[in-house]
Amino acid sequence: MANLPALTTVVTGTTIAPITPAAGGDTVPIGSRVIVRNGSGASINVTIDTPGNDTYGQARPDIVTAVAAGAVAIFGPFAVDLADPITQVVKLTCSATASVELRVVAF
């Protein structure tokens, strides 16, 4: 698992290098956005861990979104309630890592 910092964009442009997702997931800052490029030949799932329980004591379900083969998707901004209460970062996992790229930005 890697802690991925968010790059801040500027009016004159910002070069954002692609990051290969870690097999065990990655963490990103609260408020950031993650751009996922699926260059593989099959759909992947991006899972955003949802910590904690609801008001009835039941575990809150994780957020799972499919990204089609060849597609680009953007996730976020990530709210405080999606962050781990201790580490204050949001965990996300891609179901495959080969030919998948992440870019983390803050607006």
C-alpha positions as CSV (number, residue, x, y, z in Angstrom):
1,M,0.0,0.0,0.0
2,A,1.3,3.4,-1.0
3,N,0.3,6.8,0.4
4,L,-0.2,8.9,-2.7
5,P,0.1,12.7,-2.4
6,A,-2.3,15.0,-4.3
7,L,-0.7,17.3,-6.8
8,T,-2.0,20.8,-6.9
9,T,-2.7,22.2,-10.3
10,V,-1.8,25.6,-11.6
11,V,-3.2,27.8,-14.3
12,T,-0.1,27.4,-16.5
13,G,-0.4,23.6,-16.3
14,T,0.8,20.7,-14.2
15,T,2.4,17.6,-15.4
16,I,1.0,14.6,-13.6
17,A,3.0,11.4,-13.8
18,P,1.0,8.2,-13.9
19,I,1.2,5.9,-10.8
20,T,0.6,2.1,-11.0
21,P,-1.8,1.1,-8.2
22,A,-0.5,-1.1,-5.5
23,A,-2.0,-4.6,-5.3
24,G,-3.0,-4.1,-1.7
25,G,-4.6,-0.7,-2.3
26,D,-3.4,2.9,-1.9
27,T,-4.3,5.8,0.3
28,V,-5.1,9.4,-0.8
29,P,-5.7,12.6,1.1
30,I,-9.1,13.9,2.1
31,G,-10.5,16.3,-0.5
32,S,-8.4,14.9,-3.3
33,R,-9.6,13.4,-6.6
34,V,-8.3,10.3,-8.3
35,I,-8.2,9.8,-12.0
36,V,-8.2,6.1,-13.0
37,R,-7.2,5.1,-16.5
38,N,-8.0,1.5,-17.3
39,G,-5.7,0.5,-20.2
40,S,-6.4,-3.2,-19.7
41,G,-8.6,-5.3,-22.0
42,A,-11.2,-5.9,-19.2
43,S,-13.3,-4.0,-16.8
44,I,-11.9,-3.3,-13.3
45,N,-13.5,-2.4,-10.0
46,V,-12.3,0.5,-7.9
47,T,-13.2,0.0,-4.3
48,I,-13.3,2.9,-1.8
49,D,-13.2,1.7,1.8
50,T,-15.9,3.1,4.0
51,P,-14.8,3.0,7.6
52,G,-17.1,2.8,10.6
53,N,-20.7,1.8,11.3
54,D,-24.1,3.3,10.6
55,T,-26.4,4.5,13.4
56,Y,-27.7,0.9,13.8
57,G,-24.2,-0.5,14.4
58,Q,-23.9,-2.1,10.9
59,A,-20.8,-1.8,8.9
60,R,-21.1,0.9,6.2
61,P,-20.7,-0.8,2.8
62,D,-17.7,0.0,0.7
63,I,-18.2,2.0,-2.5
64,V,-17.5,-0.2,-5.6
65,T,-17.4,1.3,-9.1
66,A,-16.6,-0.4,-12.4
67,V,-14.3,1.2,-14.9
68,A,-14.7,-0.3,-18.3
69,A,-11.8,-1.5,-20.4
70,G,-10.1,1.5,-22.1
71,A,-12.1,4.0,-20.0
72,V,-11.0,6.9,-17.7
73,A,-12.9,7.7,-14.5
74,I,-12.5,10.4,-11.9
75,F,-13.4,9.8,-8.2
76,G,-13.8,12.4,-5.4
77,P,-13.5,14.8,-3.8
78,F,-13.2,12.5,-0.9
79,A,-15.1,13.6,2.2
80,V,-13.8,13.4,5.8
81,D,-16.3,10.5,6.6
82,L,-14.5,8.3,4.0
83,A,-11.2,8.7,5.8
84,D,-9.8,6.3,8.4
85,P,-10.4,8.0,11.7
86,I,-6.9,7.4,12.9
87,T,-4.7,7.9,9.8
88,Q,-7.0,10.5,8.2
89,V,-6.5,9.2,4.6
90,V,-8.9,7.4,2.2
91,K,-8.1,3.9,1.1
92,L,-8.9,2.8,-2.4
93,T,-8.1,-0.5,-4.2
94,C,-8.2,-1.4,-7.9
95,S,-9.1,-5.0,-8.7
96,A,-6.3,-5.2,-11.2
97,T,-3.1,-3.2,-11.5
98,A,-1.6,-4.2,-14.9
99,S,-2.2,-1.5,-17.5
100,V,-4.0,0.6,-14.9
101,E,-2.8,4.2,-14.0
102,L,-3.8,6.5,-11.2
103,R,-3.3,10.3,-10.9
104,V,-4.1,12.1,-7.7
105,V,-4.9,15.8,-7.8
106,A,-6.2,18.5,-5.6
107,F,-8.3,21.4,-7.0
